[in-house]
Structure formats: C-alpha cells, structure tokens
Amino acid sequence: MAPTVQRYGSGFGRLLCALDFYLGTRKRCDHWEADAPETRLLVDEIWQPYLPNKVVAQASPDAVAAAETIPLLRHRPQVDNKATAYVCEQFTCKKPTTSPMELASQLLNPTANDLPRPFLR
C-alpha cells in the first residue's frame, strides 16, 4: 500500500474521507430561515462545530418549491413561524428546535445511532 500512497498522496486522503463518510454517522441538519436575527444564530451553530459528515439543507419559508424540490425539507414545518432546525441521523429526526443552545446540544451529543459501525470485511 505504501507505493500507492506515495504515488497518489492526495487521492489517498480523499479515500480516507470517503471511508470516514461510509463508516461514520452523518448528521443532517435541515432548517427553515425566518426574517429575524435568530436565523443567523441557528446558522452559526450549524457551521461552527467541525462535523465533516454534515449535510445541510436550508430554505426560506416562502420558497414553496423548495420543499417540493428538496426532499430533506419535506414534512418539516417551521415551529411558531421562527427559524427552525431539524437534526437527523440514521433516518430519524430529533425534536425540531428554534433554540441555538438546543441545536448545539443536538449536533454535538452522540446518540446510540452515533456509534461507529464495525468495519465490514
């Protein structure tokens, strides 16, 4: 393997990223923006921690076509007409939140689904 790593150094790094994406747990964060300052606070919480396998979908509530076009946003309404975030893992979403502190907790606290899968041979 050493000759391959030496010959394709950057490619090997990408291979490791792909392996991490396959073995790791992906956190998906879908959110609806509102025309309010709390929107920026939620967005900052989403992008602040280093979560390399994070997938983010966002849209404005008045973008009706967004929910039709982006499946990640379907059936995830805003809460009390506020900026709302949904953190989902392993096809299960946690409770929607409008609080930046709750969002940070959901993003950083592992659940049983966050445990790494065994390497498949």
N, CA, C and O of each residue as an XYZ file, in Angstrom:
484
protein
N       0.826     -1.186      0.000
C       0.000      0.000      0.000
C       0.871      1.250      0.000
O       0.452      2.283     -0.523
N       2.055      1.186      0.566
C       2.924      2.356      0.633
C       3.211      2.961     -0.737
O       3.157      4.183     -0.874
N       3.514      2.156     -1.760
C       3.760      2.763     -3.074
C       2.532      3.508     -3.620
O       2.664      4.548     -4.265
N       1.359      2.971     -3.356
C       0.130      3.630     -3.814
C      -0.057      4.961     -3.107
O      -0.416      5.956     -3.737
N       0.183      4.985     -1.801
C       0.043      6.223     -1.028
C       1.044      7.254     -1.521
O       0.707      8.430     -1.658
N       2.267      6.828     -1.786
C       3.288      7.754     -2.265
C       2.941      8.298     -3.654
O       3.147      9.478     -3.936
N       2.428      7.447     -4.492
C       2.127      7.862     -5.858
C       0.887      8.750     -5.947
O       0.851      9.704     -6.725
N      -0.130      8.428     -5.142
C      -1.405      9.160     -5.178
C      -1.722      9.740     -3.799
O      -2.757      9.427     -3.211
N      -0.836     10.577     -3.294
C      -0.993     11.125     -1.943
C      -2.323     11.821     -1.700
O      -3.014     11.512     -0.729
N      -2.691     12.755     -2.570
C      -3.953     13.473     -2.357
C      -5.155     12.558     -2.589
O      -6.187     12.702     -1.934
N      -5.017     11.631     -3.510
C      -6.102     10.676     -3.740
C      -6.323      9.778     -2.538
O      -7.457      9.418     -2.223
N      -5.233      9.415     -1.864
C      -5.358      8.576     -0.678
C      -6.096      9.330      0.432
O      -6.894      8.742      1.162
N      -5.830     10.624      0.553
C      -6.552     11.441      1.533
C      -8.042     11.460      1.249
O      -8.860     11.392      2.166
N      -8.386     11.551     -0.008
C      -9.805     11.523     -0.394
C     -10.421     10.165     -0.108
O     -11.585     10.071      0.283
N      -9.634      9.110     -0.306
C     -10.110      7.767      0.010
C     -10.423      7.654      1.497
O     -11.434      7.063      1.877
N      -9.560      8.218      2.337
C      -9.807      8.189      3.782
C     -11.065      8.979      4.143
O     -11.824      8.573      5.024
N     -11.284     10.101      3.466
C     -12.510     10.880      3.709
C     -13.745     10.073      3.316
O     -14.748     10.081      4.030
N     -13.675      9.382      2.192
C     -14.805      8.558      1.753
C     -15.051      7.419      2.732
O     -16.201      7.088      3.019
N     -13.980      6.816      3.248
C     -14.119      5.742      4.228
C     -14.738      6.271      5.519
O     -15.591      5.613      6.116
N     -14.314      7.448      5.945
C     -14.893      8.061      7.142
C     -16.376      8.351      6.927
O     -17.183      8.132      7.830
N     -16.740      8.837      5.755
C     -18.144      9.118      5.453
C     -18.963      7.833      5.472
O     -20.104      7.825      5.936
N     -18.375      6.740      4.964
C     -19.076      5.455      4.932
C     -19.224      4.869      6.336
O     -20.299      4.390      6.698
N     -18.168      4.905      7.114
C     -18.193      4.275      8.435
C     -18.817      5.159      9.505
O     -19.396      4.658     10.469
N     -18.702      6.459      9.338
C     -19.195      7.381     10.354
C     -20.689      7.614     10.242
O     -21.350      7.151      9.312
N     -21.196      8.342     11.213
C     -22.603      8.713     11.215
C     -22.737     10.091     10.604
O     -22.031     11.023     10.990
N     -23.635     10.216      9.660
C     -23.892     11.506      9.061
C     -24.966     12.227      9.857
O     -26.001     11.652     10.194
N     -24.708     13.472     10.146
C     -25.726     14.312     10.771
C     -26.281     15.198      9.678
O     -25.543     15.878      8.966
N     -27.572     15.176      9.562
C     -28.231     16.014      8.577
C     -28.924     17.131      9.314
O     -29.621     16.884     10.298
N     -28.750     18.328      8.869
C     -29.390     19.462      9.516
C     -30.195     20.219      8.468
O     -29.634     20.831      7.559
N     -31.501     20.170      8.606
C     -32.397     20.858      7.696
C     -32.979     22.038      8.463
O     -33.368     21.888      9.621
N     -33.043     23.182      7.851
C     -33.641     24.295      8.587
C     -34.337     25.269      7.659
O     -34.025     25.417      6.478
N     -35.297     25.916      8.280
C     -36.063     26.949      7.603
C     -35.614     28.286      8.164
O     -35.506     28.464      9.377
N     -35.357     29.209      7.278
C     -34.944     30.529      7.693
C     -36.172     31.394      7.943
O     -37.225     31.208      7.334
N     -36.008     32.324      8.837
C     -37.038     33.333      9.071
C     -36.351     34.686      8.955
O     -35.134     34.789      9.111
N     -37.117     35.697      8.689
C     -36.541     37.030      8.565
C     -36.387     37.614      9.968
O     -37.130     38.509     10.370
N     -35.411     37.089     10.698
C     -35.206     37.512     12.082
C     -33.758     37.233     12.481
O     -33.091     36.410     11.854
N     -33.269     37.908     13.513
C     -31.880     37.711     13.957
C     -31.581     36.283     14.426
O     -30.445     35.821     14.315
N     -32.589     35.587     14.945
C     -32.327     34.226     15.440
C     -31.932     33.265     14.318
O     -31.323     32.226     14.575
N     -32.274     33.608     13.083
C     -31.859     32.776     11.951
C     -30.344     32.703     11.889
O     -29.779     31.621     11.727
N     -29.679     33.848     12.017
C     -28.211     33.888     11.959
C     -27.611     33.066     13.097
O     -26.586     32.410     12.911
N     -28.243     33.095     14.280
C     -27.737     32.322     15.420
C     -27.807     30.821     15.149
O     -26.880     30.087     15.490
N     -28.896     30.361     14.540
C     -29.010     28.935     14.204
C     -27.986     28.544     13.138
O     -27.341     27.501     13.243
N     -27.841     29.373     12.128
C     -26.882     29.079     11.061
C     -25.461     29.011     11.630
O     -24.680     28.136     11.255
N     -25.131     29.932     12.531
C     -23.801     29.910     13.163
C     -23.582     28.616     13.941
O     -22.485     28.057     13.914
N     -24.609     28.136     14.631
C     -24.486     26.886     15.392
C     -24.301     25.687     14.469
O     -23.598     24.738     14.815
N     -24.924     25.725     13.310
C     -24.791     24.619     12.355
C     -23.366     24.539     11.826
O     -22.803     23.450     11.716
N     -22.780     25.688     11.497
C     -21.479     25.682     10.835
C     -20.301     25.803     11.786
O     -19.164     25.610     11.356
N     -20.517     26.115     13.064
C     -19.410     26.311     14.000
C     -18.660     25.023     14.329
O     -17.432     25.021     14.235
N     -19.319     23.932     14.709
C     -18.535     22.739     15.076
C     -18.006     22.014     13.841
O     -18.606     22.050     12.767
N     -16.874     21.361     14.027
C     -16.307     20.561     12.944
C     -17.042     19.231     12.906
O     -16.819     18.363     13.750
N     -17.905     19.080     11.935
C     -18.648     17.836     11.695
C     -18.470     17.509     10.221
O     -19.266     17.952      9.393
N     -17.437     16.741      9.877
C     -17.121     16.540      8.466
C     -18.191     15.819      7.660
O     -18.227     15.954      6.436
N     -19.051     15.069      8.301
C     -20.076     14.319      7.564
C     -21.446     14.973      7.680
O     -22.474     14.298      7.634
N     -21.446     16.268      7.827
C     -22.688     17.020      7.980
C     -23.264     17.335      6.605
O     -22.541     17.731      5.691
N     -24.552     17.158      6.474
C     -25.273     17.511      5.252
C     -26.294     18.569      5.656
O     -27.055     18.371      6.604
N     -26.313     19.678      4.949
C     -27.195     20.790      5.327
C     -28.114     21.146      4.160
O     -27.670     21.293      3.021
N     -29.401     21.281      4.470
C     -30.384     21.776      3.509
C     -31.094     22.943      4.162
O     -31.515     22.847      5.314
N     -31.230     24.031      3.449
C     -31.918     25.182      4.026
C     -32.752     25.879      2.972
O     -32.468     25.817      1.776
N     -33.776     26.538      3.448
C     -34.646     27.286      2.545
C     -35.407     28.335      3.329
O     -35.503     28.281      4.555
N     -35.931     29.263      2.610
C     -36.788     30.287      3.184
C     -38.210     29.734      3.207
O     -38.592     28.999      2.297
N     -39.004     30.071      4.227
C     -40.360     29.527      4.295
C     -41.246     29.932      3.123
O     -42.204     29.228      2.801
N     -40.940     31.048      2.486
C     -41.766     31.456      1.351
C     -41.332     30.781      0.047
O     -41.954     30.997     -0.993
N     -40.283     29.975      0.090
C     -39.839     29.225     -1.084
C     -40.628     27.923     -1.140
O     -40.125     26.866     -0.760
N     -41.852     28.008     -1.612
C     -42.758     26.865     -1.632
C     -42.186     25.714     -2.452
O     -42.355     24.549     -2.091
N     -41.524     26.028     -3.533
C     -40.963     24.983     -4.385
C     -39.809     24.245     -3.718
O     -39.465     23.138     -4.134
N     -39.207     24.837     -2.695
C     -38.064     24.198     -2.031
C     -38.439     22.849     -1.436
O     -37.717     21.867     -1.608
N     -39.563     22.800     -0.741
C     -39.982     21.535     -0.117
C     -40.355     20.499     -1.170
O     -40.235     19.297     -0.930
N     -40.800     20.953     -2.318
C     -41.130     20.020     -3.388
C     -39.868     19.518     -4.088
O     -39.805     18.367     -4.519
N     -38.867     20.389     -4.195
C     -37.639     20.066     -4.902
C     -36.617     19.352     -4.018
O     -35.915     18.451     -4.476
N     -36.537     19.757     -2.754
C     -35.533     19.218     -1.825
C     -36.220     18.273     -0.853
O     -36.867     18.733      0.088
N     -36.100     16.967     -1.052
C     -36.795     16.010     -0.189
C     -36.442     16.149      1.297
O     -37.258     15.817      2.157
N     -35.242     16.634      1.603
C     -34.838     16.778      3.007
C     -35.709     17.786      3.765
O     -35.766     17.758      4.994
N     -36.377     18.663      3.042
C     -37.195     19.687      3.692
C     -38.679     19.314      3.780
O     -39.461     20.033      4.402
N     -39.060     18.218      3.174
C     -40.468     17.823      3.197
C     -40.899     17.381      4.593
O     -40.147     16.725      5.314
N     -42.095     17.746      4.949
C     -42.709     17.339      6.220
C     -41.908     17.824      7.427
O     -41.895     17.173      8.471
N     -41.249     18.954      7.281
C     -40.511     19.556      8.382
C     -40.904     21.031      8.463
O     -40.171     21.899      7.990
N     -42.051     21.309      9.058
C     -42.540     22.691      9.091
C     -41.799     23.551     10.109
O     -41.117     23.045     11.000
N     -41.951     24.856      9.955
C     -41.426     25.789     10.950
C     -42.218     25.644     12.238
O     -43.376     25.225     12.229
N     -41.579     25.996     13.345
C     -42.245     25.992     14.641
C     -42.513     27.446     15.020
O     -41.584     28.250     15.087
N     -43.759     27.781     15.263
C     -44.171     29.130     15.667
C     -43.649     30.222     14.729
O     -43.321     31.319     15.182
N     -43.572     29.932     13.435
C     -43.083     30.891     12.428
C     -41.694     31.429     12.741
O     -41.377     32.567     12.393
N     -40.868     30.625     13.391
C     -39.497     31.011     13.713
C     -38.542     30.161     12.895
O     -38.913     29.125     12.343
N     -37.300     30.627     12.832
C     -36.267     29.811     12.200
C     -36.212     28.493     12.967
O     -36.096     28.490     14.192
N     -36.293     27.382     12.253
C     -36.408     26.062     12.871
C     -35.384     25.123     12.265
O     -35.202     25.093     11.048
N     -34.712     24.350     13.123
C     -33.722     23.386     12.645
C     -34.123     21.980     13.058
O     -34.648     21.759     14.149
N     -33.867     21.044     12.171
C     -34.082     19.618     12.411
C     -32.731     18.921     12.277
O     -32.064     19.056     11.251
N     -32.325     18.180     13.300
C     -31.100     17.386     13.227
C     -31.531     15.933     13.082
O     -32.264     15.407     13.919
N     -31.075     15.297     12.027
C     -31.493     13.930     11.725
C     -30.276     13.027     11.590
O     -29.238     13.425     11.062
N     -30.430     11.798     12.080
C     -29.379     10.791     11.969
C     -30.036      9.445     11.732
O     -31.073      9.141     12.320
N     -29.437      8.645     10.877
C     -29.932      7.290     10.640
C     -31.440      7.281     10.344
O     -32.169      6.425     10.845
N     -31.891      8.219      9.542
C     -33.290      8.318      9.106
C     -34.260      8.674     10.229
O     -35.462      8.435     10.106
N     -33.752      9.241     11.323
C     -34.597      9.659     12.440
C     -34.244     11.087     12.816
O     -33.074     11.411     13.023
N     -35.265     11.946     12.903
C     -35.031     13.335     13.275
C     -35.291     13.544     14.759
O     -36.212     12.971     15.342
N     -34.451     14.381     15.348
C     -34.660     14.775     16.735
C     -35.756     15.838     16.748
O     -36.231     16.267     15.696
N     -36.145     16.252     17.930
C     -37.191     17.260     18.081
C     -36.757     18.562     17.397
O     -35.643     19.033     17.626
N     -37.623     19.149     16.561
C     -37.249     20.411     15.919
C     -36.990     21.480     16.971
O     -37.633     21.502     18.021
N     -36.046     22.360     16.681
C     -35.705     23.374     17.669
C     -35.585     24.752     17.032
O     -35.235     24.894     15.861
N     -35.882     25.746     17.831
C     -35.691     27.140     17.438
C     -34.603     27.776     18.302
O     -34.284     28.954     18.141
N     -34.039     26.991     19.216
C     -33.044     27.486     20.165
C     -31.627     27.139     19.707
O     -31.341     25.971     19.448
N     -30.735     28.127     19.603
C     -29.352     27.839     19.239
C     -28.659     26.904     20.243
O     -27.861     26.055     19.845
N     -28.956     27.055     21.530
C     -28.329     26.185     22.540
C     -28.789     24.739     22.378
O     -27.977     23.819     22.477
N     -30.068     24.532     22.132
C     -30.592     23.181     21.920
C     -30.020     22.584     20.631
O     -29.692     21.398     20.587
N     -29.903     23.392     19.601
C     -29.329     22.918     18.347
C     -27.883     22.469     18.553
O     -27.483     21.415     18.058
N     -27.104     23.260     19.278
C     -25.710     22.888     19.558
C     -25.645     21.569     20.303
O     -24.798     20.724     20.013
N     -26.530     21.393     21.251
C     -26.569     20.151     22.023
C     -26.917     18.963     21.126
O     -26.300     17.903     21.232
N     -27.889     19.135     20.258
C     -28.290     18.052     19.352
C     -27.172     17.688     18.379
O     -26.990     16.517     18.048
N     -26.432     18.682     17.925
C     -25.360     18.422     16.964
C     -24.165     17.721     17.603
O     -23.516     16.892     16.966
N     -23.876     18.052     18.860
C     -22.642     17.557     19.479
C     -22.818     16.350     20.381
O     -21.853     15.627     20.629
N     -24.027     16.112     20.878
C     -24.222     14.981     21.777
C     -24.562     13.727     20.994
O     -25.556     13.685     20.269
N     -23.726     12.700     21.145
C     -23.997     11.465     20.405
C     -25.199     10.728     20.959
O     -25.520     10.814     22.144
N     -25.847     10.009     20.079
C     -26.941      9.129     20.481
C     -26.499      7.703     20.195
O     -25.395      7.485     19.697
N     -27.333      6.752     20.498
C     -26.990      5.349     20.231
C     -26.706      5.137     18.753
O     -25.899      4.280     18.393
N     -27.363      5.910     17.895
C     -27.143      5.770     16.457
C     -25.806      6.339     16.007
O     -25.363      6.071     14.891
N     -25.152      7.131     16.876
C     -23.883      7.745     16.510
C     -22.702      6.798     16.637
O     -21.613      7.115     16.161
N     -22.887      5.650     17.263
C     -21.772      4.742     17.446
C     -21.284      4.242     16.099
O     -22.093      3.924     15.228
N     -19.963      4.169     15.915
C     -19.454      3.749     14.611
C     -19.842      2.307     14.285
O     -19.905      1.441     15.157
N     -20.098      2.086     13.002
C     -20.408      0.729     12.554
C     -19.125     -0.070     12.476
O     -18.070      0.496     12.190
N     -19.182     -1.359     12.719
C     -17.970     -2.163     12.573
C     -17.550     -2.198     11.105
O     -18.378     -2.146     10.196
N     -16.254     -2.287     10.909
C     -15.737     -2.346      9.550
C     -16.196     -3.638      8.891
O     -16.015     -4.728      9.434
N     -16.781     -3.501      7.733
C     -17.280     -4.685      7.019
C     -16.158     -5.278      6.179
O     -15.480     -4.556      5.448
N     -15.963     -6.553      6.277
C     -14.891     -7.199      5.508
C     -15.452     -7.911      4.322
O     -14.704     -8.515      3.554
